[in-house]
Amino acid sequence: MQIDSKQVQALREKTGAGMMDCKKALVEANGDSAEAEKILRKKGIATAAGKSARAANEGCIASYIHHGSKLGVLVEVNCETDFVARNEQFRELVKDIAQQIAAANPRWVRREDVPASIVAAEKEIYAAQVKDKPAAAIEKICAGKLDKFFSTVCLLEQPYVKNPEITINDHVTQKIAALGENMVIRRFTRWQLGEELPTT
C-alpha cells in the first residue's frame, strides 16, 4: 500500500515516533491514522522499559506558580531529542509534573534519592511500633510501612493527582510509550511563601 509522506509527517508530529515507525504503523493500519497511532502506542508501552537505558540530555525546565503566588515550583524533565522536547504532549507532561509537585509536596524524585539515614530512622520507628510481634511479621510490616512512606515522599511513587488510579511513574511511562523516547524527571525545587529555610 502506498503511504503519503504528508500522512507520515502528520503522524510523527502527533506522536513523536520515528519516521520509519510511523510509516510501518500506517502500512499495518491500511492508511488509517487513528489505528496507526494505536499501533504505535501499543508497541511503545511494550518497549518503554527498554528505553530507560538511553541517554536523555534534551528536555526542558518549567515553572509553575500556584494561584495567589504563594507557592512555586521549578522542575527539569529530560528526553532524548529536541524534537520531543518541543512536542505538545511532552510539554503537557512537564506541566502535569510541576502541578503534582505543587499539590503533593514530594521531597525526592525516587526512593533511591532518599538518604540512608532517613530510611534507617523510619525503619527504627516502624519496628518500635510493632516490637511485640514475631520477627518475620515485624519485617513484613516494616516493609509495607516503608513502601507507604516512599509513596508519600517520592514523586515517582505518588498517586497522580489528576488520576489517583496511577502513579506519576505510570504517567511518565505512558508518555514514553506514546512518544517513543526515554524521559527522566531529573530534579525539582518547591518553594512556599513563609516556609522555614533549610539550615546549611
FIKOLNU-493500 format. One record per residue: residue in one letter; x negated, y, z of N, C-alpha, C, CB in turn. Coordinates in pm, 1 decimal. Atoms other than C-alpha are relative to their C-alpha. Glycine has a CB too. Layout:
N
<node 'A',<X,Y,Z>,<X,Y,Z>,<X,Y,Z>,<X,Y,Z>>;
...
// end
This chain:
200
<node 'M',<-84.4,-120.9,0.0>,<0.0,0.0,0.0>,<-87.7,125.6,0.0>,<95.4,0.8,123.6>>;
<node 'Q',<75.6,-125.1,10.2>,<-125.2,348.6,-92.6>,<42.3,94.7,112.8>,<22.1,67.0,-139.3>>;
<node 'I',<-28.5,-91.5,-111.6>,<-152.4,579.0,211.0>,<-53.0,138.7,-35.0>,<-64.1,-51.7,133.6>>;
<node 'D',<35.9,-138.4,30.3>,<-157.2,955.1,158.5>,<-97.7,53.7,104.9>,<126.5,88.9,-6.3>>;
<node 'S',<101.9,-52.4,-92.5>,<-462.9,1129.2,310.3>,<57.8,104.5,95.9>,<-116.2,61.2,-78.9>>;
<node 'K',<-64.2,-100.3,-87.1>,<-238.2,1406.3,447.5>,<71.4,-68.4,116.9>,<100.9,86.4,-81.0>>;
<node 'Q',<-69.0,77.8,-102.8>,<-40.8,1142.5,637.3>,<-101.2,-49.5,104.9>,<76.0,-120.2,-64.0>>;
<node 'V',<107.0,47.1,-89.2>,<-365.4,1001.8,781.7>,<-47.0,114.9,89.6>,<-119.7,-57.4,-82.3>>;
<node 'Q',<46.5,-117.6,-75.6>,<-479.9,1351.3,884.8>,<102.8,43.0,104.2>,<-29.6,117.1,-95.5>>;
<node 'A',<-107.1,-39.8,-92.8>,<-142.2,1429.6,1044.7>,<3.5,-94.0,120.8>,<137.7,0.0,-72.0>>;
<node 'L',<0.3,98.1,-109.3>,<-157.6,1107.0,1248.4>,<-122.5,19.9,88.5>,<2.6,-144.3,-55.9>>;
<node 'R',<123.0,-25.5,-77.2>,<-516.5,1183.1,1353.3>,<17.5,121.5,91.8>,<-120.3,22.5,-95.4>>;
<node 'E',<-21.1,-122.1,-79.2>,<-417.8,1531.7,1470.2>,<94.8,-25.8,116.5>,<55.4,112.7,-88.7>>;
<node 'K',<-98.6,29.6,-104.0>,<-127.4,1389.6,1668.3>,<-56.8,-89.5,109.3>,<122.2,-65.8,-61.2>>;
<node 'T',<46.1,101.6,-96.6>,<-313.8,1100.8,1833.3>,<-144.9,17.3,43.8>,<16.5,-137.0,-59.3>>;
<node 'G',<142.4,-11.9,-31.4>,<-682.6,1197.0,1826.6>,<-79.7,-123.5,-37.5>,<-17.9,27.9,146.2>>;
<node 'A',<69.2,122.9,40.2>,<-766.1,848.7,1690.4>,<-84.3,25.3,-124.5>,<101.5,-113.9,-26.3>>;
<node 'G',<87.8,-13.2,115.8>,<-1034.4,796.6,1423.5>,<76.2,-14.1,-131.5>,<-110.7,-103.5,6.6>>;
<node 'M',<-64.9,2.1,131.3>,<-950.8,836.0,1052.1>,<27.7,-142.9,-46.9>,<-86.9,72.8,-103.0>>;
<node 'M',<-17.5,139.0,45.6>,<-1005.2,465.5,974.1>,<107.8,-71.4,81.9>,<-133.6,-77.4,9.7>>;
<node 'D',<-102.5,60.6,-86.7>,<-794.2,358.6,1274.1>,<138.9,46.8,-41.3>,<-25.9,35.2,148.4>>;
<node 'C',<-129.0,-55.0,43.3>,<-515.2,590.5,1158.7>,<45.6,-63.2,-131.1>,<-9.3,152.6,-15.8>>;
<node 'K',<-33.9,58.4,130.3>,<-530.4,455.4,802.2>,<44.8,-145.1,16.8>,<-120.9,7.9,-96.6>>;
<node 'K',<-34.9,141.8,-23.2>,<-525.5,90.2,922.4>,<138.3,-11.4,64.3>,<-106.6,-68.7,90.4>>;
<node 'A',<-130.0,3.2,-69.1>,<-230.1,163.7,1152.8>,<113.8,32.9,-96.5>,<0.9,99.2,118.7>>;
<node 'L',<-102.6,-38.1,98.4>,<-36.1,331.3,869.2>,<25.2,-113.1,-100.2>,<-42.4,128.3,-75.1>>;
<node 'V',<-14.4,115.1,90.6>,<-103.1,34.6,637.8>,<82.2,-109.1,69.2>,<-140.4,-55.6,-42.9>>;
<node 'E',<-70.8,102.4,-77.4>,<12.8,-205.1,912.0>,<147.2,35.8,19.5>,<-67.1,-19.3,135.9>>;
<node 'A',<-137.3,-47.1,-24.2>,<325.2,8.2,967.4>,<73.9,32.2,-129.8>,<-2.1,123.7,89.4>>;
<node 'N',<-62.2,-27.2,131.4>,<400.9,30.0,590.9>,<32.4,148.3,-19.7>,<128.2,-82.3,-15.3>>;
<node 'G',<-14.8,-144.2,21.0>,<357.4,407.5,598.2>,<88.5,71.9,98.4>,<52.0,23.7,-133.4>>;
<node 'D',<-87.2,-61.3,-101.1>,<589.0,467.8,895.6>,<-87.7,62.0,109.6>,<99.6,-106.2,61.0>>;
<node 'S',<88.4,-71.0,-93.7>,<406.9,734.2,1102.7>,<32.9,-28.6,146.2>,<8.1,149.0,-24.6>>;
<node 'A',<-41.1,26.3,-138.9>,<608.9,674.4,1421.9>,<-44.2,-140.0,43.3>,<153.8,14.7,15.2>>;
<node 'E',<40.1,137.9,-30.0>,<540.2,299.9,1404.4>,<-152.5,-8.8,9.9>,<53.2,-97.8,-108.8>>;
<node 'A',<146.9,-2.1,-0.9>,<171.4,366.9,1327.9>,<-51.8,56.6,132.3>,<-54.1,83.6,-118.7>>;
<node 'E',<38.8,-58.1,-129.3>,<149.3,584.0,1640.1>,<15.3,-102.9,111.7>,<85.1,125.5,31.1>>;
<node 'K',<-21.7,106.1,-99.7>,<295.4,297.2,1847.8>,<-111.1,-104.6,-7.0>,<137.5,-67.3,-21.5>>;
<node 'I',<107.0,99.4,20.1>,<40.1,55.6,1698.7>,<-130.6,51.5,60.8>,<-19.2,-31.1,-152.1>>;
<node 'L',<123.2,-59.5,-53.9>,<-244.8,292.9,1786.9>,<2.6,2.2,152.5>,<-19.1,142.9,-54.3>>;
<node 'R',<-11.7,-5.9,-146.5>,<-115.3,333.4,2143.2>,<-17.8,-137.9,61.9>,<136.1,58.6,40.9>>;
<node 'K',<12.5,136.7,-52.2>,<-83.0,-43.1,2196.2>,<-144.7,-46.5,-4.2>,<88.6,-96.9,-80.1>>;
<node 'K',<140.6,38.9,13.9>,<-434.9,-101.9,2065.4>,<-87.1,78.4,97.8>,<-48.6,22.7,-144.8>>;
<node 'G',<76.9,-86.2,-89.9>,<-563.1,188.3,2272.9>,<6.7,-46.5,144.2>,<49.5,142.2,-9.3>>;
<node 'I',<-16.5,47.9,-136.9>,<-421.6,54.4,2600.4>,<-85.7,-124.6,22.5>,<148.7,-30.3,29.7>>;
<node 'A',<77.7,123.3,-11.4>,<-588.8,-281.2,2532.7>,<-149.6,28.1,5.5>,<30.9,-92.6,-116.6>>;
<node 'T',<144.1,-27.9,5.2>,<-925.5,-114.6,2470.9>,<-44.1,113.9,92.2>,<-39.6,33.1,-141.3>>;
<node 'A',<34.1,-114.4,-86.1>,<-909.7,172.9,2722.9>,<-109.6,-34.6,100.3>,<124.3,48.6,74.7>>;
<node 'A',<100.1,41.6,-98.9>,<-1111.3,-21.8,2980.5>,<-138.2,-7.3,-62.5>,<37.1,-135.6,60.7>>;
<node 'G',<128.2,11.6,68.2>,<-1386.3,-83.3,2724.0>,<-63.5,133.9,-31.1>,<16.8,-77.0,-126.3>>;
<node 'K',<52.3,-132.2,31.9>,<-1423.5,288.3,2661.0>,<-68.5,66.5,119.7>,<111.8,88.4,-50.3>>;
<node 'S',<49.4,-65.5,-121.1>,<-1521.8,365.0,3021.3>,<-151.8,12.0,5.3>,<47.5,-74.9,120.5>>;
<node 'A',<146.1,-5.8,-0.4>,<-1890.9,298.4,2949.6>,<-52.7,105.8,-97.8>,<-58.0,-137.2,-35.2>>;
<node 'R',<45.1,-95.7,100.5>,<-1901.1,552.7,2666.6>,<-20.6,138.3,60.6>,<100.1,7.5,-114.7>>;
<node 'A',<34.6,-132.4,-53.2>,<-2058.6,892.5,2731.8>,<110.5,100.6,-28.5>,<-132.6,49.4,-59.9>>;
<node 'A',<-102.5,-104.0,14.5>,<-1811.3,1174.9,2789.8>,<-64.7,132.9,38.5>,<127.7,-30.4,89.6>>;
<node 'N',<74.3,-123.4,-25.8>,<-2002.9,1501.7,2753.7>,<71.2,125.8,-48.3>,<-134.5,-8.1,-64.8>>;
<node 'E',<-80.1,-114.7,42.1>,<-1735.4,1723.7,2599.3>,<113.2,16.8,102.1>,<56.8,-19.4,-146.9>>;
<node 'G',<-113.2,-18.0,-90.6>,<-1407.7,1837.6,2758.2>,<24.5,145.7,29.5>,<-22.7,-75.0,129.0>>;
<node 'C',<-25.1,-139.1,-35.6>,<-1304.3,2149.3,2940.9>,<9.5,17.9,151.5>,<128.2,49.0,-66.6>>;
<node 'I',<-21.8,-40.7,-138.5>,<-1289.6,2331.9,3271.4>,<126.1,84.1,-2.5>,<-124.2,79.8,60.8>>;
<node 'A',<-127.3,-72.7,-1.3>,<-941.3,2454.3,3355.8>,<29.5,51.4,140.1>,<115.3,-90.2,-49.3>>;
<node 'S',<-40.2,-55.8,-129.3>,<-792.1,2666.6,3629.9>,<151.3,-4.9,12.5>,<-51.3,145.4,16.3>>;
<node 'Y',<-143.7,-6.5,-27.2>,<-452.4,2663.8,3793.3>,<18.8,85.3,124.6>,<62.6,-143.8,19.0>>;
<node 'I',<-32.4,-85.6,-114.3>,<-321.1,2937.9,4019.9>,<146.8,-21.2,31.9>,<-31.0,151.9,-29.7>>;
<node 'H',<-137.4,28.3,-40.7>,<-8.6,2844.9,4213.8>,<77.3,130.3,19.8>,<2.2,-84.0,129.5>>;
<node 'H',<-86.6,-118.0,-16.3>,<288.6,3085.3,4235.6>,<-32.1,70.7,131.8>,<150.4,-40.8,-4.3>>;
<node 'G',<30.9,-77.9,-120.3>,<213.7,3364.5,4480.8>,<-148.3,25.4,15.4>,<51.8,-70.6,122.8>>;
<node 'S',<146.2,-19.8,1.2>,<-160.9,3348.8,4408.2>,<-67.1,-27.8,134.2>,<-31.5,141.2,-41.9>>;
<node 'K',<60.9,34.5,-129.4>,<-237.9,3187.0,4745.1>,<-72.9,-134.0,-5.1>,<106.8,-3.9,109.2>>;
<node 'L',<65.1,128.9,14.3>,<-372.9,2860.0,4608.1>,<-51.1,-12.5,-143.2>,<97.2,-116.6,35.7>>;
<node 'G',<58.5,12.1,133.6>,<-609.5,2794.9,4316.5>,<-86.3,-124.4,-13.8>,<-82.5,122.7,-32.2>>;
<node 'V',<76.7,121.6,29.1>,<-782.3,2500.3,4150.7>,<-85.8,21.9,-123.7>,<94.2,-121.7,-20.2>>;
<node 'L',<85.9,11.2,118.2>,<-1075.5,2458.5,3913.2>,<-30.0,-147.5,-16.8>,<-133.1,85.7,13.9>>;
<node 'V',<28.2,142.4,23.1>,<-1121.3,2116.4,3751.2>,<-75.1,-17.3,-131.6>,<131.2,-83.0,-1.3>>;
<node 'E',<71.3,35.6,122.1>,<-1363.8,1969.9,3497.2>,<39.6,-141.2,-39.7>,<-154.3,11.5,19.2>>;
<node 'V',<-36.1,131.4,54.9>,<-1237.1,1683.9,3280.2>,<-77.9,-17.6,-129.3>,<156.1,-13.1,-24.5>>;
<node 'N',<84.4,25.9,116.4>,<-1469.8,1528.2,3022.2>,<63.6,-100.8,-94.8>,<-136.5,-49.9,44.3>>;
<node 'C',<-37.9,96.4,102.8>,<-1402.5,1344.9,2695.7>,<-121.5,-16.4,-91.0>,<128.7,46.9,-81.1>>;
<node 'E',<116.5,31.3,83.4>,<-1627.4,1220.5,2414.8>,<-28.0,102.9,-109.1>,<18.9,-133.8,-63.3>>;
<node 'T',<20.5,-90.3,114.4>,<-1570.7,1473.5,2135.4>,<71.1,133.2,20.2>,<49.4,-65.8,-129.3>>;
<node 'D',<-60.4,-133.3,-2.7>,<-1492.2,1840.2,2087.5>,<138.3,-3.9,-64.1>,<-90.1,102.5,-72.6>>;
<node 'F',<-129.8,14.7,67.0>,<-1205.1,1729.8,1860.7>,<109.3,-32.2,101.5>,<-6.7,-110.5,-108.0>>;
<node 'V',<-98.2,36.9,-103.0>,<-1022.6,1561.8,2151.9>,<10.2,110.0,105.8>,<-38.5,-134.9,66.6>>;
<node 'A',<-1.5,-107.7,-99.8>,<-1122.4,1845.3,2388.4>,<97.9,110.6,-38.4>,<-140.5,58.6,17.0>>;
<node 'R',<-92.5,-103.6,48.2>,<-909.9,2076.3,2170.4>,<141.0,-54.1,-19.6>,<-50.7,59.2,-131.0>>;
<node 'N',<-129.4,63.9,23.8>,<-622.2,1827.2,2143.1>,<102.1,42.5,106.3>,<-15.4,-153.6,-0.8>>;
<node 'E',<-105.3,-46.9,-91.2>,<-293.1,1940.3,2296.4>,<28.4,-100.4,113.0>,<128.6,26.7,-78.6>>;
<node 'Q',<-25.3,102.3,-102.3>,<-242.2,1606.3,2478.6>,<-108.8,0.7,107.3>,<8.7,-139.0,-64.6>>;
<node 'F',<110.9,-5.7,-96.0>,<-587.0,1633.4,2638.4>,<14.7,122.6,90.5>,<-136.4,3.7,-74.1>>;
<node 'R',<-19.0,-124.7,-77.6>,<-521.9,1994.5,2745.6>,<114.6,-15.6,101.0>,<29.3,120.0,-95.6>>;
<node 'E',<-114.6,24.3,-88.4>,<-188.2,1885.4,2893.0>,<-42.1,-87.8,117.7>,<116.3,-66.7,-78.1>>;
<node 'L',<52.2,86.9,-106.3>,<-366.5,1610.0,3088.8>,<-79.4,80.2,102.8>,<-88.4,-110.7,-59.9>>;
<node 'V',<82.8,-81.6,-89.8>,<-615.5,1859.6,3233.0>,<88.1,89.2,87.8>,<-99.6,86.7,-81.4>>;
<node 'K',<-95.5,-84.0,-74.5>,<-328.9,2089.0,3334.2>,<73.0,-82.3,107.1>,<102.8,64.3,-97.2>>;
<node 'D',<-66.4,89.6,-95.4>,<-146.2,1795.2,3497.6>,<-90.4,-29.3,120.2>,<40.0,-131.7,-69.2>>;
<node 'I',<95.2,33.4,-106.7>,<-459.5,1708.3,3696.1>,<-19.9,119.3,93.7>,<-135.8,-43.8,-60.2>>;
<node 'A',<16.4,-120.5,-81.6>,<-508.1,2067.6,3813.3>,<121.1,20.5,92.0>,<-19.8,123.7,-90.4>>;
<node 'Q',<-121.8,-15.7,-80.7>,<-145.5,2081.3,3932.4>,<8.6,-108.7,108.0>,<125.4,-5.0,-90.5>>;
<node 'Q',<4.1,108.5,-99.1>,<-186.5,1743.4,4106.2>,<-89.8,38.4,117.8>,<-50.4,-131.5,-65.2>>;
<node 'I',<95.5,-40.6,-104.6>,<-488.4,1877.0,4297.3>,<62.0,108.2,88.0>,<-132.8,51.4,-63.0>>;
<node 'A',<-65.5,-106.3,-76.3>,<-290.6,2186.5,4399.5>,<106.8,-57.4,92.9>,<62.7,103.4,-95.0>>;
<node 'A',<-112.9,53.0,-76.8>,<8.2,1981.2,4517.5>,<-40.5,-102.2,105.4>,<99.4,-62.5,-93.1>>;
<node 'A',<28.5,115.3,-86.8>,<-154.7,1673.9,4675.2>,<-128.3,13.1,81.1>,<-7.9,-123.9,-82.9>>;
<node 'N',<119.3,-31.5,-79.0>,<-481.1,1822.9,4809.9>,<-95.1,-118.7,21.9>,<42.3,53.5,132.9>>;
<node 'P',<98.8,106.4,-18.6>,<-722.4,1532.9,4742.3>,<-133.1,58.9,45.6>,<-18.8,-80.5,-130.5>>;
<node 'R',<131.6,-48.1,-45.0>,<-1071.9,1557.0,4890.9>,<-112.6,-47.1,-90.9>,<-27.1,-46.5,142.3>>;
<node 'W',<100.5,55.7,91.1>,<-1264.0,1339.1,4643.4>,<67.3,-50.1,-126.7>,<-78.8,-114.4,68.1>>;
<node 'V',<-55.7,51.4,126.0>,<-1219.4,1215.4,4285.0>,<30.4,-149.1,13.8>,<-98.4,24.7,-118.2>>;
<node 'R',<-15.2,147.0,-9.0>,<-1272.2,842.0,4354.5>,<-51.3,-49.6,134.5>,<-76.3,-71.3,-115.9>>;
<node 'R',<38.2,52.8,-131.4>,<-1325.8,616.1,4656.9>,<-151.3,-11.2,16.4>,<63.5,-136.0,21.7>>;
<node 'E',<146.7,8.8,-7.9>,<-1695.5,575.8,4570.0>,<-63.2,132.3,43.4>,<-57.6,-42.4,-135.4>>;
<node 'D',<51.9,-132.6,-37.9>,<-1735.7,950.7,4638.1>,<13.7,28.3,149.9>,<72.8,108.4,-78.6>>;
<node 'V',<-23.0,-23.6,-143.2>,<-1617.2,924.1,4999.8>,<-126.5,-39.2,77.0>,<124.8,-81.4,51.9>>;
<node 'P',<122.1,33.0,-74.9>,<-1922.1,942.3,5232.9>,<18.4,-124.8,87.3>,<-41.8,118.9,87.6>>;
<node 'A',<-4.0,125.3,-76.6>,<-2004.1,609.4,5401.6>,<33.3,25.2,146.8>,<-134.0,-73.4,-10.9>>;
<node 'S',<-24.5,-31.6,-142.1>,<-1991.8,780.3,5743.9>,<150.0,19.8,26.0>,<-78.8,127.6,41.9>>;
<node 'I',<-144.5,-22.2,-14.9>,<-1626.6,880.7,5689.6>,<74.9,-132.6,-10.6>,<51.8,99.6,-107.2>>;
<node 'V',<-61.7,132.7,14.3>,<-1530.6,530.1,5570.0>,<-20.6,-80.7,127.9>,<-59.4,-76.0,-122.2>>;
<node 'A',<31.4,74.4,-123.1>,<-1704.8,379.3,5875.2>,<84.2,50.5,116.6>,<-150.2,12.2,34.0>>;
<node 'A',<-79.3,-58.5,-108.7>,<-1524.9,621.0,6110.7>,<147.3,-42.1,-11.8>,<-11.8,154.8,-1.5>>;
<node 'E',<-138.6,43.8,21.2>,<-1186.4,533.3,5955.1>,<17.8,-146.3,41.3>,<40.5,18.8,-147.9>>;
<node 'K',<-5.2,142.5,-34.5>,<-1258.1,159.6,5989.1>,<-0.1,-19.7,151.5>,<-118.8,-74.8,-62.9>>;
<node 'E',<11.4,9.2,-146.6>,<-1350.1,210.6,6354.4>,<134.6,33.9,65.8>,<-111.7,95.8,52.6>>;
<node 'I',<-131.0,-41.3,-53.6>,<-1019.6,389.1,6424.2>,<102.6,-111.3,-22.1>,<48.5,132.6,-67.2>>;
<node 'Y',<-97.0,104.4,30.6>,<-815.8,117.9,6247.4>,<-23.0,-125.4,84.5>,<-6.2,-35.1,-148.0>>;
<node 'A',<33.9,119.1,-79.6>,<-999.9,-163.2,6429.5>,<43.6,18.9,144.0>,<-151.4,-29.1,-6.2>>;
<node 'A',<-38.3,-29.6,-138.7>,<-935.7,6.9,6764.6>,<152.7,-8.8,16.8>,<-50.9,141.2,41.5>>;
<node 'Q',<-146.6,2.9,-5.7>,<-561.9,31.8,6682.5>,<55.3,-142.2,7.9>,<58.0,70.5,-121.5>>;
<node 'V',<-49.9,139.3,4.3>,<-533.4,-347.8,6633.9>,<-97.6,-96.0,68.8>,<22.9,-44.7,-146.8>>;
<node 'K',<107.1,79.2,-62.6>,<-810.2,-472.7,6864.6>,<46.4,-130.1,65.1>,<-68.5,82.8,102.9>>;
<node 'D',<-50.2,121.0,-65.7>,<-585.5,-733.3,7030.9>,<40.6,-110.5,-98.1>,<118.2,35.3,86.6>>;
<node 'K',<-37.7,99.7,102.4>,<-515.8,-914.1,6701.2>,<-117.9,-94.3,-26.6>,<44.3,70.6,-132.9>>;
<node 'P',<110.2,90.5,39.1>,<-717.0,-1215.7,6571.0>,<-93.2,69.3,-100.2>,<56.5,-131.9,-61.8>>;
<node 'A',<102.4,-64.5,83.9>,<-1039.9,-1122.3,6384.9>,<39.8,6.9,-147.0>,<-131.5,-74.1,12.7>>;
<node 'A',<-39.3,3.1,141.7>,<-907.0,-1229.4,6041.9>,<111.4,100.4,-27.9>,<45.5,-141.7,-40.4>>;
<node 'A',<-111.7,-94.3,15.9>,<-590.7,-1023.0,6092.4>,<-50.6,143.9,6.5>,<107.6,-23.6,108.9>>;
<node 'I',<56.8,-135.3,-13.6>,<-793.6,-718.5,6202.4>,<-61.5,43.5,-132.7>,<-107.2,4.4,113.5>>;
<node 'E',<67.2,-32.6,126.5>,<-998.7,-733.6,5881.2>,<101.8,32.5,-109.2>,<-89.9,-117.0,-44.8>>;
<node 'K',<-103.5,-19.3,102.3>,<-687.1,-762.3,5664.0>,<76.2,130.4,22.4>,<97.9,-118.5,0.0>>;
<node 'I',<-74.0,-123.2,-33.2>,<-502.0,-481.6,5845.1>,<-85.9,122.5,-30.2>,<43.1,0.1,149.6>>;
<node 'C',<91.2,-112.9,24.1>,<-807.7,-253.8,5829.8>,<-16.1,27.1,-149.4>,<-137.6,-27.7,63.2>>;
<node 'A',<13.6,-15.9,145.7>,<-846.8,-318.3,5454.9>,<123.5,68.6,-58.2>,<-21.6,-137.5,-68.3>>;
<node 'G',<-125.1,-60.8,46.5>,<-480.1,-227.3,5398.8>,<8.4,147.5,37.6>,<119.9,-74.8,57.7>>;
<node 'K',<-3.8,-139.5,-46.8>,<-507.6,90.9,5606.4>,<-101.9,85.1,-75.7>,<-27.5,7.2,152.1>>;
<node 'L',<103.6,-72.1,74.2>,<-827.3,187.2,5424.4>,<47.6,30.6,-142.1>,<-131.0,-81.8,-3.9>>;
<node 'D',<-57.3,-23.3,133.4>,<-653.8,145.6,5085.3>,<99.7,115.8,4.6>,<69.3,-128.5,-53.0>>;
<node 'K',<-98.5,-107.4,-17.8>,<-375.6,372.1,5213.4>,<-71.3,135.2,15.9>,<90.5,-28.6,123.9>>;
<node 'F',<80.9,-120.9,-19.8>,<-637.4,627.7,5325.3>,<-53.3,49.8,-134.4>,<-117.6,-27.9,97.9>>;
<node 'F',<54.6,-37.8,130.4>,<-802.4,623.7,4980.2>,<110.1,54.9,-91.7>,<-68.9,-121.0,-66.3>>;
<node 'S',<-110.0,-45.5,86.8>,<-462.3,668.6,4810.4>,<49.0,139.2,39.5>,<116.7,-99.5,5.6>>;
<node 'T',<-36.5,-134.5,-45.4>,<-417.8,987.1,5013.2>,<-107.9,101.8,-36.0>,<24.0,0.4,151.6>>;
<node 'V',<109.0,-97.7,14.2>,<-762.0,1147.9,4980.2>,<-75.6,-5.9,-132.6>,<-97.1,-19.2,110.4>>;
<node 'C',<71.7,14.2,127.6>,<-890.3,1020.7,4642.1>,<94.1,28.5,-116.8>,<-60.8,-142.4,-13.4>>;
<node 'L',<-86.1,-46.5,109.9>,<-744.2,1193.5,4336.3>,<47.0,-113.5,-91.2>,<-73.9,103.6,-82.8>>;
<node 'L',<-37.0,105.4,94.4>,<-752.2,888.2,4106.6>,<99.0,-100.5,57.1>,<-123.0,-72.3,-45.4>>;
<node 'E',<-87.6,99.3,-63.5>,<-563.9,673.5,4359.4>,<131.3,57.8,50.3>,<-71.7,-64.7,114.4>>;
<node 'Q',<-124.8,-63.5,-45.2>,<-294.8,928.0,4445.8>,<115.0,-30.0,-95.2>,<-18.7,151.9,12.8>>;
<node 'P',<-116.4,8.0,89.5>,<59.1,873.9,4313.4>,<10.6,131.9,-77.6>,<132.7,-28.9,81.2>>;
<node 'Y',<-12.5,-117.0,86.2>,<108.8,1113.1,4021.4>,<126.3,75.6,39.6>,<3.7,-40.8,-150.9>>;
<node 'V',<-114.7,-74.5,-53.2>,<337.3,1390.8,4149.8>,<117.8,9.2,-98.5>,<-44.2,139.7,38.4>>;
<node 'K',<-108.3,-8.1,99.1>,<535.8,1405.6,3822.4>,<63.9,-136.3,-26.6>,<-53.0,58.1,-131.0>>;
<node 'N',<-53.0,135.3,16.9>,<584.1,1026.1,3819.4>,<-65.4,-91.2,105.3>,<-26.5,-53.7,-146.3>>;
<node 'P',<62.3,73.7,-110.2>,<509.6,858.9,4158.2>,<-9.0,-151.7,-20.2>,<75.5,27.1,124.8>>;
<node 'E',<9.6,143.1,30.3>,<551.9,513.1,3998.8>,<-140.4,-37.7,-46.9>,<102.8,-38.7,-106.9>>;
<node 'I',<136.1,25.3,47.5>,<198.4,550.0,3857.8>,<-99.2,86.2,77.7>,<-11.1,28.0,-152.0>>;
<node 'T',<105.8,-79.4,-63.7>,<-134.4,676.7,3993.2>,<-60.2,95.6,-103.3>,<-110.8,-92.5,60.9>>;
<node 'I',<71.6,-89.9,91.5>,<-348.8,953.4,3845.5>,<-90.7,-82.2,-91.8>,<-83.5,105.7,79.5>>;
<node 'N',<83.7,87.1,82.2>,<-584.9,678.5,3726.1>,<81.7,-61.6,-114.6>,<-63.0,-111.0,86.8>>;
<node 'D',<-88.9,55.0,103.0>,<-291.9,518.3,3538.3>,<30.7,105.5,-106.4>,<131.2,-51.6,63.6>>;
<node 'H',<-33.2,-110.1,90.8>,<-202.6,855.4,3387.3>,<-117.1,28.3,-95.0>,<36.1,127.6,80.4>>;
<node 'V',<119.8,-22.4,82.8>,<-560.8,910.2,3264.1>,<-17.6,-115.6,-98.8>,<-127.2,14.7,89.3>>;
<node 'T',<14.4,117.7,85.8>,<-573.5,552.8,3127.6>,<97.0,5.0,-117.9>,<22.7,-128.1,81.1>>;
<node 'Q',<-98.4,-13.6,108.0>,<-256.1,617.9,2926.4>,<-48.3,99.4,-105.8>,<136.2,45.1,56.8>>;
<node 'K',<50.3,-99.7,95.7>,<-419.4,925.9,2770.3>,<-120.4,-54.2,-76.6>,<-38.3,130.6,72.9>>;
<node 'I',<113.2,63.7,68.2>,<-737.1,728.1,2692.6>,<53.5,-89.4,-111.3>,<-87.4,-82.5,100.2>>;
<node 'A',<-62.3,89.2,98.4>,<-515.8,475.3,2515.6>,<59.2,78.7,-116.7>,<109.2,-84.8,66.4>>;
<node 'A',<-65.7,-79.9,104.2>,<-326.2,745.2,2325.4>,<-100.7,71.5,-89.6>,<93.6,102.2,63.5>>;
<node 'L',<94.5,-82.2,75.9>,<-630.6,948.4,2219.6>,<-125.0,-75.7,-44.4>,<-40.9,118.3,82.4>>;
<node 'G',<109.6,84.6,47.5>,<-885.8,668.3,2181.0>,<-138.6,40.6,43.8>,<2.3,-3.7,-144.8>>;
<node 'E',<131.5,-40.4,-51.0>,<-1165.9,826.0,2383.2>,<-5.4,-17.2,150.7>,<-31.1,146.0,-38.1>>;
<node 'N',<19.5,2.6,-143.9>,<-1313.2,783.9,2728.2>,<24.7,139.6,56.2>,<-142.2,-49.9,35.8>>;
<node 'M',<-24.0,-126.8,-69.3>,<-1202.3,1056.5,2971.0>,<-34.8,-18.1,146.7>,<148.1,47.4,-16.7>>;
<node 'V',<48.2,8.8,-137.7>,<-1350.6,1130.0,3310.8>,<32.1,129.4,74.2>,<-152.5,-28.3,3.4>>;
<node 'I',<-16.1,-117.8,-87.6>,<-1238.6,1363.1,3588.6>,<-132.2,13.4,73.5>,<124.3,-14.7,102.0>>;
<node 'R',<136.5,-11.0,-53.3>,<-1582.5,1491.2,3685.6>,<-3.8,62.4,139.0>,<-85.9,81.8,-94.1>>;
<node 'R',<5.0,-69.7,-129.8>,<-1522.4,1736.7,3971.2>,<112.6,101.8,7.7>,<-137.6,70.0,20.9>>;
<node 'F',<-102.4,-103.7,-18.1>,<-1280.2,1986.7,4117.6>,<-29.7,78.2,127.6>,<143.1,-62.7,5.9>>;
<node 'T',<5.3,-84.1,-120.0>,<-1255.5,2266.1,4370.5>,<140.3,55.2,21.7>,<-106.8,116.7,-14.1>>;
<node 'R',<-133.4,-51.0,-34.1>,<-940.4,2373.5,4551.9>,<-16.0,103.8,109.8>,<96.4,-115.8,45.5>>;
<node 'W',<4.7,-105.5,-100.7>,<-905.3,2700.0,4740.8>,<140.3,33.5,45.0>,<-70.5,125.4,-54.3>>;
<node 'Q',<-128.1,-45.5,-53.6>,<-622.8,2800.9,4969.4>,<-25.6,124.2,83.7>,<69.9,-111.7,84.8>>;
<node 'L',<18.1,-127.7,-69.1>,<-587.8,3156.0,5099.1>,<-0.8,-21.5,151.6>,<111.6,99.8,-39.8>>;
<node 'G',<7.1,5.2,-145.2>,<-697.5,3184.9,5462.3>,<-55.9,-127.6,59.0>,<132.4,21.1,54.1>>;
<node 'E',<51.4,126.6,-54.1>,<-840.5,2833.0,5489.4>,<-138.6,20.2,60.1>,<-4.9,-108.6,-110.1>>;
<node 'E',<129.3,-7.6,-67.3>,<-1143.5,2775.1,5708.2>,<-108.7,-39.3,-98.8>,<-3.7,-91.6,126.0>>;
<node 'L',<109.8,31.5,89.4>,<-1470.3,2782.0,5515.1>,<-86.0,-110.5,58.0>,<-84.1,123.7,-27.2>>;
<node 'P',<84.7,106.9,-53.9>,<-1691.6,2472.2,5539.5>,<-131.3,56.4,54.1>,<-28.6,-105.7,-108.3>>;
<node 'T',<127.6,-45.8,-57.6>,<-1999.1,2516.3,5757.4>,<-114.2,-72.5,-69.5>,<-5.1,-24.8,154.8>>;
<node 'T',<114.4,60.5,70.3>,<-2338.5,2454.1,5597.9>,<-102.5,-51.1,99.0>,<-65.3,101.2,-95.6>>;
// end
